[in-house]
Each structure stands twice: as C-alpha cells, then as structure tokens.
C-alpha cells in the first residue's frame, strides 16, 4: 500500500496523488461485474480500469511488473496503511509523514530504487525536484500570501450608482445661472 505521485496517476485521478493497495497478479480475480470495467491505457505500461456505470476509478493492471493495484477507497474493509510514496520526484504536493519517498519505483519493479530524504528540520525533500519548479512554487506561494493579506475591494461585484449630473442637481435647487 502506498501513495503514487506520478504524473500519469495524477492526470487520471485529478488528485495530487493516488492512494493504492498493491496485489500480485495471481491474487486478483474479478468475480463480479467484469463486463462493466472499461479500459484506459495512455502509457502502454499500465491498464487502468474504471466503472462504465459510474465512472469511478477501480484498479490498474501492470502486466509487465506482475501486479495490480486498487484504489484504496474501492475496498471499504481495507485498513489502509501506506508504506511509501512512489514517483515522489514528480510530486506537486509535499507530504510530511516520515514514510520513504522513492524517486520513481523500487528497483525490483524496474525503477531506480532511489530514496529522496525528507529533512527533519525543514521537513522538505532534500533532493531538489528542480530549481525552476521550486522557484515557480515559491512565487505562486508568495502571490497567494499577498492576495490573502489584501483587503477585498468593496466595489467589486457591485454596480455603482451613476454619478449625478452636477448641473441638473444645481438647477433643482435654484441652480447656477
């Protein structure tokens, strides 16, 4: 069980990372509703399955690696306890939970097996995800902080009343000649 931060998982789920439970291929058998599982295979590496009735994300088969994963919420009786974060080099949302952060995949699954270290003091990942990404992220963060401090403009969203014609007002009171 773990969390995947890869761009493919993020794009498919629409979330900053996906929580999954991993099983060996021979442990997985769809006993009911197999005809309702629709396929999506963008990368050629993973065959994702979704429910054709509701569109929910169900599982992902990884035939070249010999395992399948299920989105943890699909298994309501499963007590989810993640053991690591995969593809953390592609993370868009830092997670500070003390679990190992793998750059990509474990070595036995065809990845580098390289672990990114979460620094205890700053709680940031020690290996840079990329200076450009870090700069862009900090710029967006500063922009968000600035806009949060700004007082809302009371005129925004309301139509202002038309300004009265000065001459018409003066004429109504005897007016200027």
N, C-alpha and C positions, 0 to 999 in steps of 0.2 A: 504494500500500500504506500502511496506517496502522492506527490504533487508534481505535475508537469507544467513547466513554464515555456515550453517550445512555442514558436510562432504558429505552427500548424494546429496545435491543440487550442491555443488562444483564439485563432481565427474561427475554428469550428464551433467552439463553445460560446464565444463572445464574452469571455471572462479573462481576468488577468492570469489565472492558472486553473488547471483541472485537477480535481481530486479523483484518484482511481484506486481500484483494487486489482491486483495482478494475479493471474492464474495460468498454469501450464496449459497448452492447447488440449492435452488429453484429459484435463479436468473439466473442460467446458462442453456442455451439451445443451442445446436449446431444445427443451422438451415441449414447449407450447408457444404458438404464435410466430414460428419461424417465417411464415409467409408474410408477416407484417413488417419484417426487418428490411429496410431499404439500405442500399449501399452508397457510400461516398468514399472515393479513393483518389485524393488530389495528388499525393506524393508518390504513389506506387509502393510505398513502404508499409502503409497501414490501411486496412479496410475498415472504415468506420461504419457502424450500423445505427440507424435511427428508426423510431417507430413511425410507420407510414400513416397511422391513425392520428397520433397527437403531435408528431414531430420531435418527441423527446430523444435525447442522446442516450443510447443504450450501452454500446460496447465498441471496442476496437480490436480487431484481429491483427496480429503481427506475424504473418506466416513465416517470414524469413528468420524470425527470432524464436519461434516456438512457444509463444504465449499470447494470451488475450487479456485485455483489461476491461473492467466495467466501471462506469461512473459510479462512485460510491453511493449517491442517493438512490440509484436503481435497486440496490439491495438494502431494504429497510431494516433487516435484522442484523446487518453487519455493524460491528462496533469498529468504527474507523480509527485506526492508529497509524498515521503516516510514519515512515521510517527515513525518508529522504525527499529531496527536491531534485527533479531531473531538468536538464536543459536550463539551468539557472543562469548561464551566460546570456540568455535571451530574455531574462526576467524584466518585466516592466513595473512590478510591484514588489519591493523588498519585503521579505518575510523574516522576522527575527524570532525564531523559535528554537534555536540550538540544534536543529536537525542538520545532517550533512547536506551540502549544496553541491551537486555534481554539475560540472561544466556542461556535459551532454548526457551520455548514457554510461552505465557501468561497462568495464572492459569485456566482461563475459557476454554482453549483449551487443558488442560491436562498437562501443563508444571508447573514449579515451580513458574513462575511469578517473579523470582528474577532479579533485575536490576543490571547491572555492571556499576559502576560510572566512567565516563571519567573525569580525573583530569584536572582542568582548567590550572594549571601552566605547567605541563609536557605534557598534552594532551594525557596521556597514560591511559589505563584502570587500575583502582585501584586494582581490584581483580586479583590476578595472574592467568594467563592462565595455568601456570605450570612452575616451575623453570627450568626444563630441556628444555622445549620449548623456554623459554626466553634466556637461555644460548646458545642454538643452533642457535636461530635467531640472537643474538648479535655476535656470532662467524662468521656466514655467512656474516653479515653486515660488520664486520671488514675485512674479507677476500676480499669482494667486493671492499671496500675502498682502500685496499692495492693494489689490481690489477689495479684499476683505476688510481692510482698515478704512477705506474710503467711505464717507457718509453717502447714503443714497441721495440722488438728486430728486427733490420733491416734485419737480416739474415733469419728470419722465413718466410717461404713461397717462398723463392727463392733458386734456386740451386746455390751452389757456384761453381766457376770455378775450375777445377782441378789445384792443385799446380804444377808449372813447375818442371821438373826434374833438379836439380841443375847441375848435371854433363853434361847433354845434353846442357844446356844453356852455360856453360863454354866452352864446346867443340865448340859451334857455333862461339865463339869469339876468337878462337885460343886455348881455353880451357886449363885446368890444365893438366899437364903431369904426 
